[in-house]
Amino acid sequence: MTLILIIGNKNYSSWSLRPWLVLRQSGLEFAEVRIPLDQPDTGDRIRQYSPSGRVPVLQHDDLTIWESLAICEYIAELAPDRSLWPVDASARAVARAVSAEMHSGFSDLRSQMPVDCRARRPRMATPAVQRDIDRIVELWQTCRQQFGGTGDFLFGDFSIADAMYAPVVTRFVTYAVPLPPIAQAYVEAIEQLPAMQEWLAAAAAETEVLDTP
Ligand SMILES: N[C@@H](CCC(=O)N[C@@H](CS)C(=O)NCC(=O)O)C(=O)O
């Protein structure tokens, strides 16, 4: 079985981080192909792998899967023993809801506070961004209080929902977003994951510098 994950720059590609983290947590072996974004040949290079013209994309032998959340779902099916979704049906349903909410929403936060793992740029949130931040903090608190148990993550043990919010964690650190204690503790739990540390170290070692707002 050969798994290849095609990703963008680790410093900038928020969507790439999500399935990469899930793959690392799954214990499955995979290779990665990194295609720097915003270069003259980026579009052509991505289209060699991805029918949507976007990364991430996963190749599993002859199968190609695009869209970060679909890739995460597939990895969960490949590694059922790792419980990448919560085992409890109610927790799993809420984990899927918050993951879908991330995948389809928070466009103000995403556009006005783009992922730039290396940067440290404290920034005041606009009212629209603050609404996104408030909703994320609210849902993190709800998940932690209702399903966190004794674990450090949204549903106790690490799950795909945590991977979906990992790029938000980097934004909150980069832009020095003030957070209440439960959310701040969760940020620290994600940052301390060995796989997250590995991604951040690789991002720090990249040399490309892209224009970000
Ligand atoms: N909905 C997609 C979004 C993927 C996406 O927007 N990827 C960006 C990089 S983070 C991309 O491929 N951009 C192509 C380009 O800049 O040429 C997913 O969840 O995978």
The ligand as a Tripos MOL2 file, in Angstrom:
@<TRIPOS>MOLECULE
LIG
   20    19     1     0     0
SMALL
NO_CHARGES

@<TRIPOS>ATOM
      1 N1        -11.6810   22.8370    0.3120 N.3       1 LIG1
      2 C1        -10.3060   22.4650    0.0130 C.3       1 LIG1
      3 C2         -9.4420   23.7280    0.0440 C.3       1 LIG1
      4 C3         -8.0450   23.4660   -0.4710 C.3       1 LIG1
      5 C4         -7.2800   24.7600   -0.7660 C.2       1 LIG1
      6 O1         -7.8590   25.8610   -0.8590 O.2       1 LIG1
      7 N2         -5.9610   24.6150   -0.9560 N.am      1 LIG1
      8 C5         -5.0990   25.7180   -1.3320 C.3       1 LIG1
      9 C6         -3.8200   25.7160   -0.5010 C.3       1 LIG1
     10 S1         -4.1160   25.8010    1.2360 S.3       1 LIG1
     11 C7         -4.6500   25.5140   -2.7720 C.2       1 LIG1
     12 O2         -4.4930   24.3980   -3.2190 O.2       1 LIG1
     13 N3         -4.4220   26.5710   -3.5370 N.am      1 LIG1
     14 C8         -3.9910   26.3920   -4.8920 C.3       1 LIG1
     15 C9         -3.1520   27.4890   -5.3860 C.2       1 LIG1
     16 O3         -2.8860   28.4110   -4.5920 O.co2     1 LIG1
     17 O4         -2.7570   27.4500   -6.5600 O.co2     1 LIG1
     18 C10        -9.8310   21.3840    0.9980 C.2       1 LIG1
     19 O5        -10.4190   21.2890    2.0790 O.co2     1 LIG1
     20 O6         -8.9120   20.6080    0.6840 O.co2     1 LIG1
@<TRIPOS>BOND
     1     1     2 1
     2     2     3 1
     3     2    18 1
     4     3     4 1
     5     4     5 1
     6     5     6 2
     7     5     7 1
     8     7     8 1
     9     8     9 1
    10     8    11 1
    11     9    10 1
    12    11    12 2
    13    11    13 1
    14    13    14 1
    15    14    15 1
    16    15    16 2
    17    15    17 1
    18    18    19 2
    19    18    20 1
@<TRIPOS>SUBSTRUCTURE
     1 LIG1         1 GROUP 0 **** ****
